[in-house]
Amino acid sequence: MSISLQVERLIAGTVESNANVIFDSTVISTGNISYDNVTGVITIQEAGRYEFDWWVATQSSISAIGAGFALVSSQGDTIIGNSPIKTGEVVGVGIIEVVTAPVTVALRNNSNATIYYSTIVPVKASLAVIGTDDTGMTGPTGATGPTGPTGDTGPAGPTGDTGPTGEVVLAFGSLRGGNVESPGETFTPVTFSAVGPLSDTITVSLSGNELVVGESGIYQITISINAVATTEPDPDQPYLNAIITVNGAPIFGDTTTFFKISNRSSSTFVVQAALTAEDEVGVSISTDFPILGYMNRSLTIVQLSN
């Protein structure tokens, strides 16, 4: 059974330290998942794996540690997204595996001060959840048995058996990194330092910077990168160039998935692609501005079908 939720915040205002982000508009909600727009709490009623993608547009804060938010669950999960500055977009991506439902999830201000939402954009924050429960799809009904012989008391033939329950085909994996790196003018792989949840068919490459798929299928690939100036910002607004790669080459073999990350901003890019078993998925990055680097980043892949 497909489960999905998308909520947005359209009203300006503030969110206090350790308080939940309150989304005031529900765009879509299907399956056994619900959202309380008074408390900011999402309730998941089915065990399974859920991908969370969220961002918050911030305007200012007196926080001494920048702008930060964390997705927290009642079973102890914490997915952190933060920015060293207090104006811009804070982004987070991650997967939560619900073992025993129900589980509640909320997006929380984990900085040490009140954060003001941006007043110059129509949507202040957005959160999307995509998941599949663990029940699997019902198998086909077995064929009806033959009718018994004709006669006054002849019994009807036995009915066929119901087919077995199918299995959900779903793989997932993620990588994260937080240290500052300074790329050059030549595209080089984005480095990662931490491995997130991995299913049985997803592994990490020998370099530690790519996810390796174990079976062919259709996958959703999500990359998030935060640009940070290592010295004073350039008045021409420097930027990073990034692209998703498969086996070291641009995905799809062209430049349609190149994307830019502006100075002191975060960007998230999502594609769906057919991958072959043993393909290595990564990200490459470059910049013409030597003062510009990147820090918080994540790479997530989720198998949608085989």
C-alpha positions as CSV (number, residue, x, y, z in Angstrom):
1,M,0.0,0.0,0.0
2,S,1.4,3.4,-1.0
3,I,1.6,6.0,1.8
4,S,2.4,9.7,1.1
5,L,2.1,13.1,2.8
6,Q,3.0,16.6,1.8
7,V,2.5,19.6,4.0
8,E,3.5,23.3,3.7
9,R,3.8,26.4,5.9
10,L,2.4,29.5,4.2
11,I,2.2,31.8,7.2
12,A,5.2,33.9,8.3
13,G,6.1,34.0,12.0
14,T,8.6,32.3,14.3
15,V,9.5,28.9,15.7
16,E,11.0,28.7,19.2
17,S,14.0,26.7,20.2
18,N,13.0,23.0,20.6
19,A,9.5,23.7,19.2
20,N,7.9,21.9,16.3
21,V,7.5,23.5,12.9
22,I,3.8,23.9,12.3
23,F,2.7,23.3,8.7
24,D,-0.7,25.0,8.0
25,S,-1.5,23.5,4.6
26,T,-1.9,19.8,3.7
27,V,-1.2,19.3,0.0
28,I,-1.7,15.5,-0.1
29,S,-2.3,12.7,2.4
30,T,-2.9,9.1,1.4
31,G,-2.7,5.8,3.3
32,N,-2.3,5.3,7.0
33,I,-0.5,8.5,7.8
34,S,-1.9,11.7,9.4
35,Y,-0.8,15.2,10.3
36,D,-1.9,17.4,13.3
37,N,-1.6,21.1,12.2
38,V,-2.0,22.2,15.9
39,T,1.0,20.2,17.3
40,G,3.0,19.7,14.1
41,V,3.1,15.9,14.7
42,I,2.9,13.3,11.9
43,T,1.5,9.9,12.9
44,I,2.5,6.8,10.9
45,Q,0.1,3.9,11.5
46,E,1.9,1.2,9.4
47,A,5.3,-0.5,9.8
48,G,7.6,0.1,6.8
49,R,10.3,2.4,5.4
50,Y,9.6,6.1,4.8
51,E,11.6,8.7,3.0
52,F,11.4,12.3,4.4
53,D,12.4,15.4,2.4
54,W,12.0,18.8,4.0
55,W,13.2,22.4,3.8
56,V,12.7,25.6,5.8
57,A,13.2,29.2,4.4
58,T,14.7,31.3,7.3
59,Q,15.1,35.0,7.6
60,S,17.0,35.6,10.9
61,S,17.8,34.3,14.4
62,I,19.9,35.2,17.4
63,S,21.2,31.6,17.5
64,A,24.9,31.3,18.1
65,I,25.1,28.1,16.1
66,G,23.3,29.1,12.9
67,A,19.9,27.8,11.8
68,G,19.2,24.2,12.5
69,F,16.3,21.8,12.4
70,A,15.9,18.1,13.2
71,L,13.3,15.5,12.2
72,V,12.7,13.4,15.4
73,S,10.6,10.3,15.9
74,S,9.0,8.6,18.9
75,Q,11.3,5.6,18.3
76,G,14.5,7.6,18.7
77,D,15.3,8.6,15.1
78,T,17.0,12.0,14.5
79,I,17.7,13.4,11.0
80,I,19.5,16.8,11.3
81,G,19.7,19.6,8.7
82,N,21.5,22.8,9.6
83,S,23.1,25.9,8.1
84,P,26.0,28.0,9.4
85,I,24.1,31.1,8.5
86,K,20.7,32.4,9.6
87,T,19.2,33.5,6.3
88,G,18.5,31.0,3.5
89,E,17.2,27.5,3.1
90,V,17.8,24.7,5.6
91,V,17.4,21.2,4.0
92,G,17.1,17.7,5.3
93,V,16.7,14.2,3.7
94,G,16.6,10.8,5.3
95,I,14.9,7.5,5.8
96,I,13.0,6.2,8.9
97,E,12.2,2.6,9.3
98,V,9.0,2.1,11.4
99,V,9.3,-1.2,13.2
100,T,6.2,-1.1,15.4
101,A,3.4,1.3,14.5
102,P,2.2,3.8,15.5
103,V,5.2,6.1,15.4
104,T,5.1,9.9,15.6
105,V,7.5,12.3,13.8
106,A,8.0,16.1,14.0
107,L,10.3,18.7,12.5
108,R,11.9,20.7,15.4
109,N,14.0,23.8,15.8
110,N,17.2,22.3,17.3
111,S,19.1,25.6,17.4
112,N,19.5,27.5,20.7
113,A,17.2,30.4,19.8
114,T,14.0,31.5,18.0
115,I,14.1,31.3,14.2
116,Y,12.1,33.7,12.0
117,Y,10.6,32.3,8.8
118,S,11.3,34.1,5.6
119,T,8.8,36.9,4.7
120,I,9.7,37.2,1.0
121,V,8.8,33.8,-0.2
122,P,5.2,32.4,-0.4
123,V,6.0,29.0,1.0
124,K,8.0,29.2,4.2
125,A,8.6,25.4,4.7
126,S,7.7,22.1,3.1
127,L,7.8,18.5,4.1
128,A,7.1,15.4,2.0
129,V,6.9,11.7,3.1
130,I,6.9,8.7,0.8
131,G,6.6,5.2,2.2
132,T,5.4,1.7,1.6
133,D,4.1,-0.5,4.4
134,D,5.3,-4.0,5.0
135,T,2.1,-5.9,4.2
136,G,3.0,-6.4,0.5
137,M,0.5,-6.8,-2.3
138,T,-2.2,-9.4,-2.3
139,G,-1.4,-12.3,-4.7
140,P,-3.8,-13.3,-7.5
141,T,-6.8,-15.4,-6.6
142,G,-6.5,-19.1,-7.5
143,A,-8.6,-20.7,-10.2
144,T,-12.1,-22.1,-9.3
145,G,-12.2,-25.8,-9.0
146,P,-14.3,-27.9,-11.5
147,T,-18.0,-28.4,-10.9
148,G,-19.0,-31.9,-9.6
149,P,-21.0,-34.4,-11.6
150,T,-24.6,-33.7,-12.5
151,G,-27.2,-35.4,-10.3
152,D,-29.8,-34.7,-7.7
153,T,-27.3,-34.5,-4.8
154,G,-24.0,-34.2,-6.7
155,P,-21.7,-31.9,-4.7
156,A,-20.1,-28.8,-6.2
157,G,-16.4,-29.0,-6.9
158,P,-14.0,-27.4,-4.5
159,T,-13.1,-23.7,-4.8
160,G,-9.5,-22.8,-5.6
161,D,-7.0,-21.6,-3.1
162,T,-6.1,-17.9,-2.7
163,G,-2.7,-17.1,-4.1
164,P,0.2,-16.3,-1.8
165,T,0.8,-12.7,-0.6
166,G,3.4,-10.9,-2.7
167,E,6.5,-9.1,-1.3
168,V,7.3,-5.5,-1.6
169,V,10.5,-4.9,-3.6
170,L,12.2,-2.0,-2.0
171,A,15.8,-1.1,-1.4
172,F,17.3,2.0,0.2
173,G,20.6,3.6,1.3
174,S,22.1,6.9,2.2
175,L,25.4,8.7,2.8
176,R,26.1,11.9,4.8
177,G,28.9,14.3,5.4
178,G,29.5,17.5,7.4
179,N,33.1,18.6,7.2
180,V,34.0,21.5,4.9
181,E,35.5,20.7,1.5
182,S,36.9,23.1,-1.1
183,P,36.5,21.8,-4.7
184,G,38.4,23.1,-7.7
185,E,37.6,23.9,-11.3
186,T,37.6,20.2,-12.3
187,F,34.7,18.0,-11.3
188,T,35.7,15.7,-8.4
189,P,33.5,13.3,-6.3
190,V,31.7,14.7,-3.3
191,T,33.1,13.1,-0.2
192,F,31.0,11.5,2.5
193,S,31.9,10.5,6.0
194,A,28.9,8.6,7.4
195,V,26.7,5.8,6.2
196,G,23.0,6.0,6.8
197,P,20.5,3.1,6.8
198,L,21.2,0.5,4.1
199,S,19.0,-2.3,2.9
200,D,20.4,-5.7,2.1
201,T,20.9,-5.0,-1.6
202,I,22.6,-1.5,-1.3
203,T,26.3,-1.3,-0.4
204,V,28.9,1.4,-0.3
205,S,31.8,1.6,-2.8
206,L,35.4,1.1,-1.8
207,S,36.0,4.9,-1.9
208,G,33.1,5.4,0.5
209,N,31.6,8.1,-1.7
210,E,29.1,6.1,-3.8
211,L,26.1,3.8,-3.2
212,V,26.2,0.6,-5.1
213,V,22.8,-1.0,-6.2
214,G,22.5,-4.7,-5.9
215,E,19.7,-5.3,-8.4
216,S,18.4,-3.6,-11.5
217,G,15.3,-1.4,-11.3
218,I,13.9,2.1,-11.1
219,Y,15.4,4.2,-8.4
220,Q,14.8,7.7,-6.9
221,I,18.0,9.6,-6.3
222,T,18.1,12.6,-4.0
223,I,21.2,14.8,-3.4
224,S,21.3,17.8,-1.0
225,I,24.4,20.1,-0.6
226,N,25.0,23.2,1.4
227,A,27.5,25.8,0.0
228,V,29.6,27.8,2.5
229,A,32.2,30.5,1.8
230,T,35.5,29.8,3.4
231,T,36.3,33.6,3.5
232,E,34.2,36.7,3.0
233,P,31.4,36.2,0.4
234,D,32.2,37.3,-3.2
235,P,30.0,40.2,-4.4
236,D,29.3,38.3,-7.6
237,Q,27.6,35.6,-5.6
238,P,29.8,32.5,-6.3
239,Y,28.3,29.1,-6.8
240,L,29.1,25.4,-7.0
241,N,28.3,23.2,-10.0
242,A,27.1,19.6,-9.1
243,I,25.8,16.6,-11.0
244,I,24.6,13.1,-10.1
245,T,26.9,10.4,-11.5
246,V,26.6,6.7,-12.3
247,N,29.9,4.8,-12.5
248,G,31.7,8.2,-12.6
249,A,29.9,9.6,-15.6
250,P,27.0,12.1,-15.6
251,I,23.6,10.3,-15.2
252,F,21.7,10.0,-18.4
253,G,25.0,10.8,-20.3
254,D,24.3,14.5,-20.7
255,T,24.2,17.8,-18.8
256,T,20.4,17.9,-18.1
257,T,20.9,17.1,-14.4
258,F,23.7,19.7,-13.7
259,F,22.5,22.1,-10.9
260,K,24.0,25.1,-9.1
261,I,24.3,25.8,-5.4
262,S,24.6,29.5,-4.6
263,N,26.9,30.9,-2.0
264,R,25.7,30.2,1.6
265,S,22.6,28.3,0.3
266,S,21.4,24.7,0.2
267,S,20.0,22.9,-2.9
268,T,18.2,19.6,-3.3
269,F,18.0,17.7,-6.6
270,V,15.8,14.7,-7.2
271,V,15.7,12.3,-10.3
272,Q,14.3,8.9,-11.1
273,A,16.4,6.6,-13.3
274,A,16.8,3.0,-14.4
275,L,19.9,1.5,-12.8
276,T,21.6,-1.8,-13.5
277,A,22.9,-4.1,-10.8
278,E,26.4,-3.0,-9.6
279,D,26.0,0.6,-10.8
280,E,27.7,3.1,-8.5
281,V,25.7,6.3,-7.8
282,G,27.6,9.4,-6.6
283,V,27.9,13.1,-7.0
284,S,30.6,15.3,-8.6
285,I,31.2,19.0,-7.9
286,S,33.3,21.9,-9.1
287,T,33.5,25.7,-8.8
288,D,35.3,28.6,-10.5
289,F,35.4,30.4,-7.2
290,P,38.3,29.3,-5.0
291,I,36.8,30.9,-1.9
292,L,33.7,28.7,-2.0
293,G,33.3,25.3,-0.4
294,Y,30.6,22.9,0.7
295,M,29.7,21.3,4.0
296,N,26.5,19.4,5.0
297,R,25.4,17.0,2.2
298,S,23.5,13.8,1.8
299,L,22.9,11.2,-0.9
300,T,19.9,9.0,-0.8
301,I,18.6,6.3,-3.1
302,V,15.3,4.4,-2.9
303,Q,14.2,1.6,-5.2
304,L,10.7,2.2,-6.6
305,S,10.3,-0.9,-8.7
306,N,12.3,-3.7,-10.3
